Each structure stands twice: as C-alpha cells, then as structure tokens.
C-alpha cells in the first residue's frame, strides 16, 4: 500500500508546510505568530484563516494579501495551499512534532532580537534544528528599536531599510553583521535574504518588527518561496497516514483528548488508532474528529465542528476512550484491518523505545518525569547544560514505583534521591512513600522553577553535610612556631605561628612529625591582629590556642616537642574523603598539593 501511495504523489498536489517558531525568550516569537495569524483578518480583506487545534492555517490568499508589497511575489506561481503555523512557539512543541525519528516541522522561523544577537536559547534552538535537519529562516526582529528608525510597514522591507537615515542604517548594518558572525561561530552560513548568494548554502535572514509589522510580508513570502522550491518533494501530498500527537488534554464533556497534527493522509470516525502510552501502546477507536468553530460563529452552541473524515495537513482534536495515558510527541498509526493492530502496536512501542534509548543516563543522578516527550527532552537538555546528572527518566505521573527507583540513590548519593516532576501529577500514595523514605519530589510547570528548587535543596543539603563533616574534614597546614611569641607551653598551648603552607582552621588537629608524629591537640582559637578568625592561610602570622585531645595527657612545648619543630595537620583517609566530598571548593590548588604531600608522610593509601 505504501508503494501505491508513494506513486500517487505529485508536484501538482502539495500540502501546506508545517511552520514552527523558535528562539530565545522575549525575542518576539509570540508577537510574530500573532501578526502572522491575524493577517488582515480584522478588515476582512482576505479571510479564510482558520484556527485549528494547536495550529492555524493561513491560506495562500491571505498570504498574498499580506505580501502584496513584496517585490516579485505577486508574479510568483504559488503551489503551496498555505502555511500551517504551530500555535505554541518554543522548543517543546518543536520536539513534540516528531514522527519516526525525524521532525514533521517542515520549516522553522528562528527569531533573533537584533538588539541582543544570539542568546542561550537561540543556541539551543540551533542545536535542535541541526539535529532534525530542519531548515529555517531567521527573523531578525525588533528593528524598530534601532535608534532613529522610521517604520514603514506598507512597503517591501528592502525599501524600508533603504529609506532609513544614515545613523539608523549604520547601526542596522553593524548589528546585522554581528549576528552573521555569531551564526558563523555556530558553523552556520546566514545572509540577509536580499544578499543571499545561494539558498542551498546560506539560510536567509529577514529584518522584521512584530510591533510595526515591517518585514512580515517578506517573511511569509520567503517561507512560501523556500518551501516550494527547496521542499517540493517533502511537501507532495501522500495518502500514507502521517500524524503526530502534539498534546494530551482533558476537556470537560469530552474526557481526555489528543491534539494531533495530521500531515498526510486522512483520519475517519471509527478508525482503530494505535499510539504510545505511558503503560505501553494504546489501541482505541476514534469517537470524534474535531476542529474549533470559526471566530465569527462564536454564538453557536458547540465549541467544535465534527468531521466524518479529515485530511492533512491540519490540526485536529481526537476524542476517544483510554487516552488518559497517551504520550505526546510521537506519531499515531491506524490499523485498516484487524490483523494490522499487532504490527502497529510493535511499531509504536519501537518508536518510543528508540526515542528514549537515545537519552544517555548517568549512574548517579536525579530522576526526571515529564508529561510529554518534548518537555522531557527540553528539561534534560536544560539539566545537561546546568551539569545536573540524571539517572532515570519516565513520561507520566509520579507513582510509587518511581519513588522506589529514585530511592536507590539514597544509598549512593542522597542529594540525587530526588524526582524532578515537570508538569505531571504526583499520586498521593507516591508522595507518602517519598516522605517516608526521604525521597524529595519537586514539582513545577516551568523548567526554571524546577531547577531553582533543586539547586536550593542541593545547597541546603550541602550546608547540612558541611556542618556534619566540619569536624572530620581537616584542612592541611604546616605551622612554624615564632619563638618570641610563646605565651603558654601547656594546657592550653598558646603560641604565635607563621603559616608556612596550607590553611589552619579552628578544629585542626596538629602533630609533630619530627617527634614520631606526636599529637599535641586541636586548634581552638585563632587570632590575627588581635581579632578572632576562623582560619589563617599561607603567609599569615597568627596566634593559636591548642587544647589537648580529651582523654589524652596534655603535651608540653619544650618537653614533648621543641619550638624549632614544625607542626602539621593530622590527616586521615576519612578526613581526606570528607574534604574531597564537601569542601572541595574551599581548598586551593596549593592546599591540595600539600594534602598529597602530607598523605605520603602519613603513609595513607
Ligand atoms: P517571546 O517570549 O519570544 O514569545 O516574546 P513576545 O512575543 O512575548 O515579546 C516579548 C516582548 O517584546 C513583548 O513585550 C513584545 O511586545 C515585545 N516585542 C515583540 N516584538 C517586538 C518588536 O518587533 N519590536 C518591539 N519594539 N517590541 C517587540
């Protein structure tokens, strides 16, 4: 059947390309989408823009209207029926548009703020786009913010740019060149679209302002031109079903539904649907296929229009039984005959497995749960860049089994006995078990909040551990007695010393290597220039009080050791481990070198 369907594809029957908007926060992604979606709808000049599920269809007539000032566009023989804009900008929805390992997003708009250049999430977006081989057009947004810029939206943006003052032009040119260099640093060739020498080699960049509308027509025209010249093969409509779950949503009156982007082929009421679920593949019958009512029909009682059959490319809501455990971010299959169900099930299971198996887990790390594959990936990417390791992942609500798995970390590294739950429910008995076992569950709908909670928790744990191990961790030091400052020779010893190397702290146990490592006591006070301090470092001269080890007979300066003897920290395997684990950053490189020297002296293995 696949072969049959393949044969029927032609250049005369293209589908609308699926367009995603990506970029750093606050660059204007939402505003650009709003502008593109509302193109001339208010004045009714070019209607036909339809709000769908998770996407908006902008038909070619509306695009032509929006791009009427764009030179050469009206003469272009347009072959795509329109653009299917994905409504939610950002990484997560891009990642959820996955089908058999590749992305169903045909082309992306990568938004860059001309005043800020490439920012952290721009780089993340680039990474995602590269990984999925998705072409993109750069919207160099907020040009209206350039000093002395005179906006004129009712013309081709090329003329708009040309018409600017010298001052504005200089800044525009400089900033644009900076951005081109920044892209080059990421290994990408980008050029202003009107200077692009070869669209095969260079991605195009359009100056835009979502505030004034400048460049919006050019942006649309470019997407259309690129799509039909470079993506023709990909956009030839096929009867072979290709559909991806964008979101799983509970809707009053409908139960749990899935929002699906249907790219190719058709779905019919009653079809047997197979899709990935948190507890294995789900097999169910399509109860209804729905899209929203057009805006003007808002008075109509039903919120949705129902279809017997619906064809791609379109965003559609599917109501059916047993969708509660569905996973967003993977494609759906339809079994045309009953004997196909098994095959579809194994295909769906395989797809989920291969998506998850590409995620590398560490031996020690937090446990991560999310509601969709896309959000899981977004969170993991964030944890990677923040150097937070993860040892387990799952899509779906937090249940007792997850807590058990996370609790394994209590034995290895308790700071990681943590579940980061992103936009998922936590079952009550799971929370109870976690409280009982000492597993922490953090829950948030925003990645950054989750991260902040975890970091605060980690700092708190660290502080606690430090307090606990303060007396075990011994910083290494070498002290020379200053003979002119011997105030008391016994119980407590009170002397002036110069710190020859390392760091002496309150609590540091001292011994004298030249007298058979005799242990003379612990430092209980340090004074620097008549002021109490917690520690003293190399080069400082301080007076220290050394009190005897409880239960040990007090040692005497002049009898058990001499003023010419060097005093050093008494370290042990245990103290070294505690330093490494909890005080690594407090010790300088030279301290660690001294530690190695002392370790040899004490013959610690
Ligand atoms: P997002 O986080 O990328 O979706 O960014 P938004 O679309 O929410 O925009 C962030 C802020 O920038 C909002 O206050 C917008 O009004 C503003 N903004 C967006 N595009 C432009 C633009 O082209 N020019 C100016 N001056 N402001 C803009």
Boltz pocket constraint, residues with backbone or C-beta under 6 A from the ligand:
constraints:
  - pocket:
      binder: B
      contacts: [[A, 23], [A, 24], [A, 25], [A, 26], [A, 27], [A, 28], [A, 29], [A, 30], [A, 31], [A, 32], [A, 89], [A, 141], [A, 142], [A, 143], [A, 144], [A, 145], [A, 208], [A, 209], [A, 210], [A, 211], [A, 212]]
      max_distance: 6.0
